[in-house]
Each structure stands twice: as structure tokens, then as C-alpha cells.
């Protein structure tokens, strides 16, 4: 989801409580705070020696240990106010992907993508997901879409993209 799309969803649901589902059926605690907003510029080189650049907006969520008993979630209105204030200090690239950085005692620190959202009663639930790493140069490196295949119950090996004989960097 793009940053501007996320802001629009907040605007359209500002009267709702804002909940984040970091994995199916597991919510960030009501004691969460927005502790940092990062405007990130990525300048990369992939395994096929192709360069790329893009921007990301990363919003960090943190659960306050001093508020573990809190049961009321932040409103979409309050979150939008926080994010708008940040925008007056450091402008957003509204076309950048928005991600959420989060962890707790049972979940590793991760930057999570917005997979979907839904309105449940008086709650706006933002569904987050981990996106798996991927080879961006599959075609250039000769990597088939399905790297592992089974033939008569036997695992067939395929040459990895970045082997000594491969076409990659």
C-alpha cells in the first residue's frame, strides 16, 4: 500500500480505533505508540547487476511496558494527526510503499507490508504481512519461477542463480 493510500484509509475511518494485525489473529497491543517515522531512500544492486532506487515510509510501532493493561486503542484520527505533524517536519513521498516496523517478545523485529485492511464494527484493522525475499533478476540469471520440482517423488535440483557458473554478479 502506498503512503497516500494509507493516509486516505485513515481519513475515511478517523472515527474508528486503529488496530494492527501483525500475523493472522494476533494484534499489536492497545498500548502501542508510533515512536518513529522513517523516510527511507533505497539505492540497490541486485544479483543480476541491475540497479534500482525507491523510497519507503516506515512507521515504527512500540508497545509501552508501562501501559500493558491499556484496553483502548489509538484512534485513526490521532494516528493521522501524528503522521501529519511528521509531514510538516519532513515531507513524505506519498507514492512510496508504507511499511510498519514492529516486534514483541514472541515476534521478531520485522518491517511488515500492509496486506489489506478491514472495518470491524468500530475498528479499522490494518492487516500486516511479512514479504519473503526474492531474486529480482530471475530472468537474467535463468532462475525458473519454480526452483524446486518433483518428478516421481524425487527432488530435482536446479542450479542456483549465483553459482560460480551462473550469469549473476
DSSP file (Angstrom, degrees, kcal/mol; ACC not computed):
  #  RESIDUE AA STRUCTURE BP1 BP2  ACC     N-H-->O    O-->H-N    N-H-->O    O-->H-N    TCO  KAPPA ALPHA  PHI   PSI    X-CA   Y-CA   Z-CA
    1    1 A X              0   0    0      0, 0.0    97,-2.8     0, 0.0   113,-0.2   0.000 360.0 360.0 360.0 136.0    0.0    0.0    0.0
    2    2 A X  B  >  -A   97   0A   0     95,-0.2     4,-2.2     1,-0.1    95,-0.2  -0.422 360.0-114.2 -76.2 154.5    1.3    3.4   -0.9
    3    3 A X  H  > S+     0   0    0     93,-2.8     4,-2.4    90,-0.3     5,-0.2   0.900 117.0  51.4 -56.1 -44.7    1.7    6.1    1.8
    4    4 A X  H  > S+     0   0    0     90,-2.4     4,-2.0     1,-0.2    -1,-0.2   0.861 108.4  52.1 -65.0 -34.1   -1.1    8.3    0.3
    5    5 A X  H  > S+     0   0    0     89,-0.3     4,-2.3    -3,-0.2    -1,-0.2   0.901 109.0  50.3 -66.3 -40.6   -3.5    5.3    0.2
    6    6 A X  H  X S+     0   0    0     -4,-2.2     4,-2.3     1,-0.2    -2,-0.2   0.929 110.0  49.8 -62.8 -44.8   -2.8    4.6    3.9
    7    7 A X  H  X S+     0   0    0     -4,-2.4     4,-2.6     1,-0.2    -1,-0.2   0.892 109.9  51.8 -60.6 -39.1   -3.5    8.2    4.8
    8    8 A X  H  X S+     0   0    0     -4,-2.0     4,-2.6     2,-0.2    -1,-0.2   0.909 108.2  50.8 -64.4 -42.5   -6.7    8.1    2.8
    9    9 A X  H  X S+     0   0    0     -4,-2.3     4,-0.8     2,-0.2    -2,-0.2   0.913 111.9  47.9 -61.3 -42.7   -7.9    5.0    4.7
   10   10 A X  H >< S+     0   0    0     -4,-2.3     3,-0.8     1,-0.2    -2,-0.2   0.933 111.7  50.0 -61.9 -45.8   -7.1    6.7    8.0
   11   11 A X  H >< S+     0   0    0     -4,-2.6     3,-1.0     1,-0.2    -2,-0.2   0.903 110.4  49.4 -59.6 -43.4   -9.0    9.8    6.8
   12   12 A X  H 3< S+     0   0    0     -4,-2.6    -1,-0.2     1,-0.2    -2,-0.2   0.648 122.5  33.8 -71.7 -15.0  -12.0    7.8    5.8
   13   13 A X  T X< S+     0   0    0     -4,-0.8     3,-2.4    -3,-0.8    63,-0.4  -0.022  73.0 131.1-129.4  29.6  -12.1    6.0    9.1
   14   14 A X  T <  S+     0   0    0     -3,-1.0    63,-1.2     1,-0.3    64,-0.2   0.678  70.5  60.8 -64.9 -16.2  -10.9    8.6   11.6
   15   15 A X  T 3  S+     0   0    0     61,-0.1    -1,-0.3    -4,-0.1     2,-0.2   0.424  95.0  85.5 -85.8   1.8  -13.7    7.9   14.0
   16   16 A X  S <  S-     0   0    0     -3,-2.4    60,-2.8    -6,-0.2    61,-0.4  -0.645  85.7-106.0-103.5 157.6  -12.5    4.3   14.4
   17   17 A X  E     -Cb  75 123A   0    105,-2.5   107,-3.5    58,-0.2     2,-0.7  -0.600  36.2-128.1 -75.4 143.2  -10.0    2.7   16.7
   18   18 A X  E     + b   0 124A   0     56,-3.6    56,-0.3    -2,-0.3     2,-0.3  -0.858  32.2 176.0-103.6 113.4   -6.8    1.7   14.8
   19   19 A X  E     - b   0 125A   0    105,-2.9   107,-3.0    -2,-0.7     2,-0.5  -0.870  17.5-150.0-115.7 148.6   -5.7   -1.9   15.3
   20   20 A X  E     - b   0 126A   0     -2,-0.3     8,-2.9     8,-0.3     2,-0.8  -0.980   1.3-157.5-121.3 124.7   -2.7   -3.7   13.6
   21   21 A X  E     -Db  27 127A   0    105,-2.7   107,-3.0    -2,-0.5     6,-0.2  -0.879  11.6-178.5 -99.2 105.3   -2.8   -7.4   12.9
   22   22 A X  E    S+     0   0A   0      4,-1.3     2,-0.3    -2,-0.8    -1,-0.1   0.690  73.1   3.8 -83.9 -18.1    0.9   -8.3   12.7
   23   23 A X  E >  S-D   26   0A   0      3,-1.1     3,-2.6   106,-0.1    -1,-0.2  -0.941 112.5 -58.1-154.7 156.8    0.2  -12.0   11.9
   24   24 A X  T 3  S-     0   0    0     -2,-0.3     3,-0.1     1,-0.3    -2,-0.1  -0.110 122.3  -5.8 -48.9 124.6   -3.2  -13.8   11.4
   25   25 A X  T 3  S+     0   0    0      1,-0.2     2,-0.5    -4,-0.0    -1,-0.3   0.610 108.9 109.3  67.1  17.1   -5.3  -13.3   14.5
   26   26 A X  E <   -D   23   0A   0     -3,-2.6    -4,-1.3     0, 0.0    -3,-1.1  -0.982  51.4-161.5-125.1 122.2   -2.6  -11.6   16.5
   27   27 A X  E     -D   21   0A   0     -2,-0.5    -6,-0.2    -6,-0.2     2,-0.2  -0.762  25.9-110.7-104.5 145.3   -2.9   -7.9   17.3
   28   28 A X        -     0   0    0     -8,-2.9    -8,-0.3    -2,-0.3     4,-0.1  -0.507  57.3 -93.6 -60.5 138.8   -0.4   -5.3   18.3
   29   29 A X    >   -     0   0    0     -2,-0.2     3,-1.4     1,-0.1    -1,-0.1  -0.131  23.9-116.2 -60.6 154.6   -1.3   -4.4   21.9
   30   30 A X  T 3  S+     0   0    0     40,-0.4    44,-0.2     1,-0.3    -1,-0.1   0.648 111.9  72.0 -64.0 -14.2   -3.6   -1.5   22.7
   31   31 A X  T 3  S+     0   0    0     39,-0.2    33,-2.3    37,-0.1    -1,-0.3   0.191  73.8 130.0 -86.2  16.8   -0.6    0.0   24.5
   32   32 A X  E <   -E   63   0A   0     -3,-1.4     2,-0.3    31,-0.2    31,-0.2  -0.365  37.3-167.2 -75.5 153.2    1.2    0.7   21.2
   33   33 A X  E     -E   62   0A   0     29,-2.4    29,-2.2    -2,-0.1     2,-0.9  -0.944  29.1-119.5-128.9 152.5    2.7    4.1   20.3
   34   34 A X  E     +E   61   0A   0     -2,-0.3    27,-0.2    27,-0.2     3,-0.1  -0.872  41.1 170.9 -88.6 108.4    4.0    5.4   17.0
   35   35 A X  E     +     0   0A   0     25,-1.7     2,-0.3    -2,-0.9    -1,-0.1   0.621  54.9   8.1-101.9 -15.0    7.6    6.0   18.0
   36   36 A X  E     -E   60   0A   0     24,-0.8    24,-3.2     2,-0.0     2,-0.5  -0.961  49.5-156.1-164.3 145.3    9.3    6.8   14.7
   37   37 A X  E     -E   59   0A   0     -2,-0.3     2,-0.5    22,-0.2    22,-0.2  -0.992  19.6-160.8-125.3 122.5    8.6    7.6   11.1
   38   38 A X  E     -E   58   0A   0     20,-3.4    20,-2.6    -2,-0.5     2,-0.8  -0.878  12.9-157.8-107.7 132.8   11.4    6.9    8.7
   39   39 A X  E     -E   57   0A   0     -2,-0.5     2,-0.4    18,-0.2    18,-0.2  -0.913  28.7-169.7-104.3 101.5   11.6    8.3    5.2
   40   40 A X  E     -E   56   0A   0     16,-2.7    16,-2.6    -2,-0.8     2,-0.5  -0.794  20.1-162.0-106.4 134.4   13.9    5.8    3.5
   41   41 A X  E     -E   55   0A   0     -2,-0.4     2,-0.5    14,-0.2    14,-0.2  -0.967  14.1-157.6-109.4 122.9   15.6    6.0    0.2
   42   42 A X  E     -E   54   0A   0     12,-3.6    12,-1.8    -2,-0.5     2,-0.5  -0.873  13.0-178.5-104.5 131.7   16.9    2.7   -1.1
   43   43 A X  E     +E   53   0A   0     -2,-0.5     2,-0.2    10,-0.2    10,-0.2  -0.947  24.6 171.9-128.7 106.1   19.7    2.5   -3.7
   44   44 A X  E     -E   52   0A   0      8,-3.0     8,-1.9    -2,-0.5     2,-0.4  -0.733  35.4-154.9-125.5 163.7   20.3   -1.1   -4.6
   45   45 A X  E     -E   51   0A   0     -2,-0.2     6,-0.2     6,-0.2     2,-0.1  -0.992  25.3-150.6-130.7 125.9   22.1   -3.5   -6.9
   46   46 A X    >   -     0   0    0      4,-2.6     3,-2.0    -2,-0.4   123,-0.1  -0.309  35.7 -90.8 -91.8 179.7   20.6   -7.0   -7.4
   47   47 A X  T 3  S+     0   0    0      1,-0.3   122,-2.8     2,-0.1    -1,-0.1   0.588 125.8  59.2 -69.0  -9.3   22.3  -10.3   -8.1
   48   48 A X  T 3  S-     0   0    0    120,-0.2    -1,-0.3     2,-0.2     3,-0.1   0.208 119.7-108.9 -99.0  14.0   21.9   -9.6  -11.9
   49   49 A X  S <  S+     0   0    0     -3,-2.0     2,-0.4     1,-0.2    -2,-0.1   0.732  73.3 142.7  64.3  25.8   24.0   -6.4  -11.5
   50   50 A X        -     0   0    0     -4,-0.1    -4,-2.6     2,-0.0     2,-0.3  -0.804  41.6-142.1 -95.3 137.7   20.8   -4.3  -12.1
   51   51 A X  E     +E   45   0A   0     -2,-0.4     2,-0.3    -6,-0.2    -6,-0.2  -0.665  22.9 172.3 -97.5 155.6   20.5   -1.1  -10.1
   52   52 A X  E     -E   44   0A   0     -8,-1.9    -8,-3.0    -2,-0.3     2,-0.3  -0.984  13.6-162.9-155.7 153.9   17.3    0.3   -8.7
   53   53 A X  E     +E   43   0A   0     -2,-0.3     2,-0.3   -10,-0.2   -10,-0.2  -0.994  18.7 151.0-139.9 146.6   16.1    3.1   -6.4
   54   54 A X  E     -E   42   0A   0    -12,-1.8   -12,-3.6    -2,-0.3     2,-0.3  -0.971  33.2-119.8-163.3 165.9   12.9    3.7   -4.5
   55   55 A X  E     -E   41   0A   0     -2,-0.3    42,-1.0   -14,-0.2     2,-0.3  -0.825  21.9-169.4-112.5 153.2   11.5    5.3   -1.4
   56   56 A X  E     -Ef  40  97A   0    -16,-2.6   -16,-2.7    -2,-0.3     2,-0.5  -0.981  17.8-143.1-137.4 149.3    9.7    3.8    1.6
   57   57 A X  E     -Ef  39  98A   0     40,-3.0    42,-2.9    -2,-0.3     2,-0.5  -0.978  21.6-168.8-109.4 120.9    7.8    5.2    4.6
   58   58 A X  E     -Ef  38  99A   0    -20,-2.6   -20,-3.4    -2,-0.5     2,-0.6  -0.952   3.9-165.6-116.9 118.9    8.5    3.1    7.6
   59   59 A X  E     -Ef  37 100A   0     40,-2.7    42,-2.0    -2,-0.5     2,-0.4  -0.905  13.7-143.8-106.1 121.4    6.3    3.7   10.7
   60   60 A X  E     -Ef  36 101A   0    -24,-3.2   -25,-1.7    -2,-0.6   -24,-0.8  -0.717  10.5-162.0 -91.3 130.8    7.6    2.1   13.9
   61   61 A X  E     -E   34   0A   0     40,-2.8    42,-0.4    -2,-0.4     2,-0.4  -0.928  10.0-177.6-110.8 135.1    5.1    0.7   16.4
   62   62 A X  E     -E   33   0A   0    -29,-2.2   -29,-2.4    -2,-0.4     2,-0.6  -0.998  22.1-137.0-135.8 134.4    6.2    0.1   20.0
   63   63 A X  E     -E   32   0A   0     -2,-0.4     2,-0.4    40,-0.3   -31,-0.2  -0.822  23.9-132.6 -92.8 120.6    4.2   -1.4   22.9
   64   64 A X    >   -     0   0    0    -33,-2.3     3,-1.5    -2,-0.6   -33,-0.0  -0.584   5.7-153.1 -74.3 122.2    4.8    0.5   26.1
   65   65 A X  G >  S+     0   0    0     -2,-0.4     3,-0.8     1,-0.3    -1,-0.2   0.735  95.3  61.7 -67.1 -20.0    5.6   -1.8   29.0
   66   66 A X  G 3  S+     0   0    0      1,-0.2    -1,-0.3   -35,-0.1     3,-0.1   0.574 106.2  45.5 -80.6  -8.8    4.1    0.8   31.4
   67   67 A X  G X   +     0   0    0     -3,-1.5     3,-2.1   -36,-0.1    -1,-0.2  -0.039  66.8 130.4-124.0  31.0    0.7    0.5   29.7
   68   68 A X  T <  S+     0   0    0     -3,-0.8   -38,-0.2     1,-0.3   -37,-0.1   0.780  74.0  55.2 -57.6 -28.2    0.2   -3.2   29.4
   69   69 A X  T 3  S+     0   0    0     -3,-0.1    -1,-0.3   -39,-0.1    -2,-0.1   0.486  79.2 122.2 -85.8  -1.8   -3.3   -3.0   31.0
   70   70 A X    <   +     0   0    0     -3,-2.1   -40,-0.4     1,-0.1   -39,-0.2  -0.364  33.0 175.6 -63.2 136.5   -4.5   -0.5   28.4
   71   71 A X        +     0   0    0    -41,-0.1     2,-0.5   -42,-0.1    -1,-0.1   0.560  51.9  85.6-119.1 -15.7   -7.5   -1.7   26.5
   72   72 A X        -     0   0    0    -42,-0.1     2,-0.1   -55,-0.0     3,-0.1  -0.793  69.8-141.1 -93.7 127.1   -8.4    1.3   24.3
   73   73 A X        -     0   0    0     -2,-0.5   -54,-0.1     1,-0.1   -43,-0.1  -0.435  28.2 -91.2 -82.0 157.1   -6.6    1.5   21.0
   74   74 A X        -     0   0    0    -56,-0.3   -56,-3.6   -44,-0.2     2,-0.2  -0.361  47.1-115.7 -60.0 144.0   -5.3    4.7   19.4
   75   75 A X  B  >  -C   17   0A   0    -58,-0.3     4,-2.3     1,-0.1   -58,-0.2  -0.516  13.5-122.0 -81.5 153.9   -7.9    6.3   17.1
   76   76 A X  H  > S+     0   0    0    -60,-2.8     4,-2.6   -63,-0.4   -62,-0.2   0.852 115.3  59.5 -59.7 -33.7   -7.2    6.6   13.4
   77   77 A X  H  > S+     0   0    0    -63,-1.2     4,-2.1   -61,-0.4    -1,-0.2   0.927 106.4  44.8 -60.8 -47.1   -7.7   10.3   13.9
   78   78 A X  H  > S+     0   0    0      2,-0.2     4,-2.4     1,-0.2    -2,-0.2   0.919 113.1  50.6 -65.5 -43.5   -4.9   10.5   16.4
   79   79 A X  H  X S+     0   0    0     -4,-2.3     4,-2.6     1,-0.2    -2,-0.2   0.919 110.6  49.8 -60.4 -42.8   -2.6    8.4   14.3
   80   80 A X  H  X S+     0   0    0     -4,-2.6     4,-2.6     1,-0.2    -1,-0.2   0.889 109.0  52.3 -63.4 -39.3   -3.3   10.7   11.3
   81   81 A X  H  X S+     0   0    0     -4,-2.1     4,-2.1     2,-0.2    -1,-0.2   0.912 110.5  47.9 -62.9 -42.6   -2.6   13.8   13.4
   82   82 A X  H  X S+     0   0    0     -4,-2.4     4,-2.1     2,-0.2    -2,-0.2   0.943 114.0  46.5 -61.4 -47.9    0.8   12.3   14.4
   83   83 A X  H  X S+     0   0    0     -4,-2.6     4,-1.9     1,-0.2    -2,-0.2   0.856 110.8  52.0 -67.2 -35.4    1.7   11.4   10.8
   84   84 A X  H  X S+     0   0    0     -4,-2.6     4,-1.2     2,-0.2    -1,-0.2   0.896 107.7  52.5 -66.3 -39.2    0.6   14.8    9.5
   85   85 A X  H >X S+     0   0    0     -4,-2.1     4,-1.0     1,-0.2     3,-0.6   0.925 108.1  51.0 -61.4 -43.6    2.8   16.5   12.1
   86   86 A X  H >X S+     0   0    0     -4,-2.1     4,-3.0     1,-0.2     3,-1.0   0.916 105.7  57.1 -57.3 -43.0    5.7   14.4   10.9
   87   87 A X  H 3< S+     0   0    0     -4,-1.9    -1,-0.2     1,-0.3    -2,-0.2   0.765 101.4  55.3 -62.6 -26.8    4.9   15.5    7.3
   88   88 A X  H << S+     0   0    0     -4,-1.2    -1,-0.3    -3,-0.6    -2,-0.2   0.758 115.1  39.9 -75.2 -23.3    5.3   19.2    8.3
   89   89 A X  H << S+     0   0    0     -3,-1.0     2,-0.4    -4,-1.0    -2,-0.2   0.849 135.8  11.4 -91.1 -40.9    8.8   18.4    9.6
   90   90 A X  S  < S-     0   0    0     -4,-3.0    -1,-0.3    -5,-0.1    -2,-0.1  -0.929  87.0-125.7-140.6 111.3    9.9   16.0    6.9
   91   91 A X        -     0   0    0     -2,-0.4     2,-0.2    -3,-0.2    -3,-0.1  -0.227  23.6-126.2 -62.1 145.1    7.8   15.8    3.7
   92   92 A X        -     0   0    0     -5,-0.1     2,-0.9   -35,-0.0    -1,-0.1  -0.536   8.4-129.5 -84.3 152.1    6.5   12.3    2.6
   93   93 A X    >   -     0   0    0     -2,-0.2     3,-2.3     1,-0.1   -90,-0.3  -0.913  27.2-162.6 -92.1 100.3    7.0   10.7   -0.7
   94   94 A X  T 3  S+     0   0    0     -2,-0.9   -90,-2.4     1,-0.3   -89,-0.3   0.665  83.8  57.8 -66.5 -16.5    3.3    9.9   -1.0
   95   95 A X  T 3  S+     0   0    0    -92,-0.2    -1,-0.3   -93,-0.1     2,-0.1   0.425  86.0 107.2 -90.3   0.7    3.9    7.4   -3.7
   96   96 A X  S <  S-     0   0    0     -3,-2.3   -93,-2.8     1,-0.1   -40,-0.2  -0.448  81.2 -99.8 -79.9 153.7    6.3    5.4   -1.5
   97   97 A X  E     -Af   2  56A   0    -42,-1.0   -40,-3.0   -95,-0.2     2,-0.5  -0.473  35.2-136.7 -66.9 137.6    5.4    2.0   -0.1
   98   98 A X  E     + f   0  57A   0    -97,-2.8    16,-0.7   -42,-0.2     2,-0.3  -0.860  27.5 175.9 -99.7 135.2    4.3    2.2    3.6
   99   99 A X  E     -Gf 113  58A   0    -42,-2.9   -40,-2.7    -2,-0.5     2,-0.5  -0.888  22.5-136.1-131.0 161.5    5.6   -0.4    6.0
  100  100 A X  E     -Gf 112  59A   0     12,-2.5    12,-3.5    -2,-0.3     2,-0.5  -0.987   9.3-150.1-124.0 128.7    5.4   -0.9    9.7
  101  101 A X  E     +Gf 111  60A   0    -42,-2.0   -40,-2.8    -2,-0.5     2,-0.3  -0.849  35.2 150.5 -97.1 127.8    8.3   -1.9   11.9
  102  102 A X  E     +G  110   0A   0      8,-2.1     8,-2.0    -2,-0.5     2,-0.3  -0.996  17.9 163.4-156.3 152.5    7.3   -4.0   14.9
  103  103 A X  E     +     0   0A   0    -42,-0.4   -40,-0.3    -2,-0.3     2,-0.3  -0.961   5.0 179.9-160.0 162.5    8.3   -6.6   17.3
  104  104 A X  E >   -G  107   0A   0      3,-2.1     3,-1.2    -2,-0.3    -2,-0.0  -0.863  54.6 -75.4-148.9-173.4    7.3   -8.1   20.7
  105  105 A X  T 3  S+     0   0    0     -2,-0.3     3,-0.1     1,-0.3     0, 0.0   0.749 132.4  35.6 -61.8 -23.1    8.6  -10.8   23.0
  106  106 A X  T 3  S+     0   0    0      1,-0.1     2,-0.4     2,-0.1    -1,-0.3   0.357 113.8  60.1-111.8   4.1    7.1  -13.5   20.7
  107  107 A X  E <  S-G  104   0A   0     -3,-1.2    -3,-2.1     3,-0.0    -1,-0.1  -0.986  80.4-122.7-140.4 125.0    7.6  -11.9   17.3
  108  108 A X  E     -     0   0A   0     -2,-0.4     2,-0.2    -5,-0.2    -6,-0.1  -0.166  42.4 -87.5 -61.3 154.4   11.0  -11.0   15.7
  109  109 A X  E     +     0   0A   0     -6,-0.1     2,-0.3    -8,-0.1    -6,-0.2  -0.484  64.7 159.7 -63.9 128.8   11.6   -7.4   14.6
  110  110 A X  E     -G  102   0A   0     -8,-2.0    -8,-2.1    -2,-0.2     2,-0.7  -0.992  47.2-122.3-150.6 153.0   10.4   -7.0   11.1
  111  111 A X  E     -G  101   0A   0     -2,-0.3    20,-0.4   -10,-0.2     2,-0.4  -0.917  40.7-159.1 -96.1 117.6    9.3   -4.4    8.5
  112  112 A X  E     -G  100   0A   0    -12,-3.5   -12,-2.5    -2,-0.7    18,-0.2  -0.791   8.0-136.9-106.9 139.6    5.8   -5.5    7.6
  113  113 A X  E     -GH  99 129A   0     16,-2.8    16,-2.0    -2,-0.4     2,-0.8  -0.553  28.4-107.2 -86.5 154.6    3.8   -4.6    4.5
  114  114 A X  E     + H   0 128A   0    -16,-0.7    14,-0.2    14,-0.2     3,-0.1  -0.776  39.5 175.9 -81.2 113.7    0.2   -3.6    4.5
  115  115 A X  E     -     0   0A   0     12,-2.9     2,-0.3    -2,-0.8    13,-0.2   0.799  59.8 -41.3 -87.6 -34.0   -1.5   -6.7    3.1
  116  116 A X  E     - H   0 127A   0     11,-1.5    11,-2.5     2,-0.0    -1,-0.3  -0.957  51.2-138.0-174.7 177.6   -5.1   -5.5    3.5
  117  117 A X  E     - H   0 126A   0     -2,-0.3     2,-0.3     9,-0.2     9,-0.2  -0.978  14.3-174.8-150.6 159.0   -7.4   -3.7    5.9
  118  118 A X  E     - H   0 125A   0      7,-2.1     7,-3.2    -2,-0.3     2,-0.6  -0.992  25.4-123.1-152.3 155.1  -11.0   -4.1    7.0
  119  119 A X  E     - H   0 124A   0     -2,-0.3     2,-0.5     5,-0.2     5,-0.2  -0.896  25.1-176.5-100.3 123.3  -13.5   -2.4    9.2
  120  120 A X  E >   - H   0 123A   0      3,-2.5     3,-2.0    -2,-0.6     2,-0.2  -0.947  61.4 -60.2-121.7 106.8  -14.9   -4.5   12.0
  121  121 A X  T 3  S-     0   0    0     -2,-0.5  -105,-0.0     1,-0.3     0, 0.0  -0.388 123.6 -12.0  55.3-116.8  -17.6   -2.7   14.0
  122  122 A X  T 3  S+     0   0    0     -2,-0.2  -105,-2.5    -3,-0.1     2,-0.4   0.099 120.9  94.4-100.1  23.6  -15.8    0.5   15.3
  123  123 A X  E <   -bH  17 120A   0     -3,-2.0    -3,-2.5  -107,-0.2     2,-0.7  -0.933  60.0-152.1-120.6 137.6  -12.3   -0.8   14.5
  124  124 A X  E     -bH  18 119A   0   -107,-3.5  -105,-2.9    -2,-0.4     2,-0.7  -0.941  22.7-161.8 -99.7 113.7  -10.1   -0.2   11.5
  125  125 A X  E     -bH  19 118A   0     -7,-3.2    -7,-2.1    -2,-0.7     2,-0.7  -0.880   4.9-159.1-104.5 115.6   -7.9   -3.3   11.3
  126  126 A X  E     -bH  20 117A   0   -107,-3.0  -105,-2.7    -2,-0.7     2,-0.7  -0.846  12.7-146.6 -94.4 117.9   -4.7   -2.9    9.3
  127  127 A X  E     -bH  21 116A   0    -11,-2.5   -12,-2.9    -2,-0.7   -11,-1.5  -0.766  16.7-165.7 -92.2 117.3   -3.5   -6.4    8.3
  128  128 A X  E     - H   0 114A   0   -107,-3.0     2,-0.3    -2,-0.7   -14,-0.2  -0.629   6.0-174.2-100.6 158.2    0.3   -6.6    8.1
  129  129 A X  E     - H   0 113A   0    -16,-2.0   -16,-2.8    -2,-0.2     2,-0.4  -0.997  27.1-118.2-151.4 150.1    2.4   -9.3    6.5
  130  130 A X        -     0   0    0     -2,-0.3     2,-0.5   -18,-0.2   -18,-0.1  -0.742  28.7-144.9 -84.2 133.2    6.0  -10.3    6.1
  131  131 A X        -     0   0    0    -20,-0.4   -20,-0.1    -2,-0.4     3,-0.1  -0.892  17.7-125.9-101.8 130.4    7.1  -10.3    2.5
  132  132 A X        -     0   0    0     -2,-0.5     2,-0.0     1,-0.1    -1,-0.0  -0.338  27.8-102.3 -71.4 152.1    9.6  -13.1    1.6
  133  133 A X        -     0   0    0     -2,-0.0     2,-0.3     1,-0.0    -1,-0.1  -0.340  45.1-174.1 -68.5 158.5   12.9  -12.2    0.0
  134  134 A X        -     0   0    0     -3,-0.1     2,-0.6    -2,-0.0     3,-0.0  -0.985  32.0-106.0-153.0 155.3   13.1  -12.9   -3.8
  135  135 A X    >   -     0   0    0     -2,-0.3     3,-0.7     1,-0.1   -89,-0.0  -0.799  25.3-166.5 -84.6 119.3   15.5  -12.8   -6.6
  136  136 A X  T 3  S+     0   0    0     -2,-0.6     3,-0.2     1,-0.2    -1,-0.1   0.627  83.7  56.6 -81.2 -13.6   14.7   -9.7   -8.8
  137  137 A X  T 3>  +     0   0    0      1,-0.2     4,-2.9     2,-0.1     6,-0.2  -0.123  63.7 132.8-111.0  36.5   16.9  -11.0  -11.6
  138  138 A X  H <>>S+     0   0    0     -3,-0.7     5,-2.9     1,-0.2     4,-0.8   0.920  76.1  43.6 -53.6 -50.0   15.3  -14.4  -12.2
  139  139 A X  H >45S+     0   0    0     -3,-0.2     3,-0.7     1,-0.2    -1,-0.2   0.936 116.3  46.7 -64.3 -46.7   15.0  -14.0  -16.0
  140  140 A X  H 345S+     0   0    0      1,-0.2    -1,-0.2    -4,-0.1    -2,-0.2   0.865 118.0  42.5 -62.7 -38.0   18.5  -12.6  -16.4
  141  141 A X  H 3<5S-     0   0    0     -4,-2.9    26,-0.4     2,-0.1    -1,-0.2   0.456 113.1-115.6 -91.3  -1.7   20.0  -15.2  -14.1
  142  142 A X  T <<5 +     0   0    0     -4,-0.8     2,-0.6    -3,-0.7    -3,-0.2   0.813  58.9 155.3  74.1  30.4   18.0  -18.1  -15.6
  143  143 A X      < -     0   0    0     -5,-2.9    -1,-0.2    -6,-0.2    -2,-0.1  -0.816  37.7-135.9 -93.2 120.4   16.0  -18.9  -12.5
  144  144 A X        -     0   0    0     -2,-0.6     3,-0.0     2,-0.1     4,-0.0  -0.339  22.4-112.6 -69.3 157.4   12.7  -20.6  -13.2
  145  145 A X  S    S+     0   0    0      1,-0.2     2,-0.7     2,-0.1    -1,-0.1   0.899 114.0  46.9 -56.6 -42.5    9.7  -19.4  -11.3
  146  146 A X  S    S-     0   0    0      1,-0.2    -1,-0.2     0, 0.0    -2,-0.1  -0.899  70.4-177.4-103.1 109.2    9.5  -22.8   -9.5
  147  147 A X        +     0   0    0     -2,-0.7     2,-0.5     1,-0.1    -1,-0.2   0.824  68.8  49.9 -77.0 -32.1   13.0  -23.5   -8.4
  148  148 A X        +     0   0    0      9,-0.1     2,-0.3    -4,-0.0     9,-0.1  -0.920  67.2 177.9-113.5 131.9   12.3  -26.9   -6.9
  149  149 A X  E     -I  156   0B   0      7,-0.8     7,-2.6    -2,-0.5     2,-0.4  -0.942  19.5-139.3-130.0 153.0   10.3  -29.6   -8.8
  150  150 A X  E     -I  155   0B   0     -2,-0.3     2,-0.5     5,-0.2     5,-0.2  -0.939  14.3-175.3-113.4 134.0    9.3  -33.1   -8.0
  151  151 A X  E >  S-I  154   0B   0      3,-2.3     3,-2.0    -2,-0.4    -2,-0.0  -0.968  77.6 -23.2-128.5 115.0    9.5  -36.0  -10.5
  152  152 A X  T 3  S-     0   0    0     -2,-0.5     3,-0.1     1,-0.3    -1,-0.1   0.873 125.6 -53.3  51.9  42.1    8.1  -39.3   -9.4
  153  153 A X  T 3  S+     0   0    0      1,-0.2     2,-0.5     0, 0.0    -1,-0.3   0.478 113.3 118.4  78.1   1.8    8.7  -38.4   -5.7
  154  154 A X  E <   -I  151   0B   0     -3,-2.0    -3,-2.3     0, 0.0     2,-0.4  -0.884  67.2-122.4-105.9 132.3   12.4  -37.5   -6.3
  155  155 A X  E     -I  150   0B   0     -2,-0.5     2,-0.4    -5,-0.2    -5,-0.2  -0.571  23.6-147.1 -72.6 124.0   13.6  -33.9   -5.7
  156  156 A X  E     -I  149   0B   0     -7,-2.6    -7,-0.8    -2,-0.4     2,-0.3  -0.794  11.2-138.0 -92.7 134.0   15.1  -32.4   -8.8
  157  157 A X        -     0   0    0     -2,-0.4     2,-0.4    -9,-0.1    -9,-0.1  -0.695  14.2-162.3 -90.4 142.3   18.0  -29.9   -8.2
  158  158 A X        -     0   0    0     -2,-0.3     2,-0.3   -11,-0.1   -15,-0.0  -0.931  32.0-100.3-118.6 150.1   18.3  -26.7  -10.2
  159  159 A X        -     0   0    0     -2,-0.4     4,-0.0     1,-0.1     0, 0.0  -0.501  43.3-116.5 -68.3 126.9   21.4  -24.7  -10.4
  160  160 A X    >   -     0   0    0     -2,-0.3     3,-1.4     1,-0.1    -1,-0.1  -0.309  20.9-115.9 -65.7 151.2   21.3  -21.7   -8.1
  161  161 A X  T 3  S+     0   0    0      1,-0.3     7,-0.8     5,-0.1     6,-0.3   0.863 110.3  41.6 -53.3 -44.7   21.3  -18.2   -9.6
  162  162 A X  T 3  S+     0   0    0      4,-0.1    -1,-0.3     5,-0.1    -2,-0.1  -0.130  80.9 134.1-106.2  38.1   24.6  -17.2   -8.1
  163  163 A X  S X  S-     0   0    0     -3,-1.4     3,-1.9     1,-0.1     5,-0.2  -0.350  75.4 -98.3 -75.4 166.2   26.6  -20.3   -8.5
  164  164 A X  T 3  S+     0   0    0      1,-0.3    -1,-0.1    -2,-0.1    -2,-0.0   0.808 128.2  44.1 -56.3 -28.8   30.2  -20.0   -9.9
  165  165 A X  T 3  S+     0   0    0      2,-0.0    -1,-0.3     0, 0.0    -3,-0.1   0.412  95.8 109.2 -94.9   1.7   28.8  -20.9  -13.3
  166  166 A X  S <  S-     0   0    0     -3,-1.9    -4,-0.1     1,-0.1    -5,-0.1  -0.113  76.7-118.6 -75.9 173.9   25.8  -18.7  -13.1
  167  167 A X  S    S+     0   0    0    -26,-0.4    -5,-0.1    -6,-0.3    -1,-0.1   0.407  79.2 101.0 -90.8   1.0   25.1  -15.5  -15.0
  168  168 A X              0   0    0     -7,-0.8  -120,-0.2    -5,-0.2  -121,-0.1  -0.187 360.0 360.0 -87.9 177.3   24.9  -13.2  -11.9
  169  169 A X              0   0    0   -122,-2.8    -1,-0.1  -123,-0.1  -121,-0.1   0.532 360.0 360.0 -36.1 360.0   27.3  -10.8  -10.3
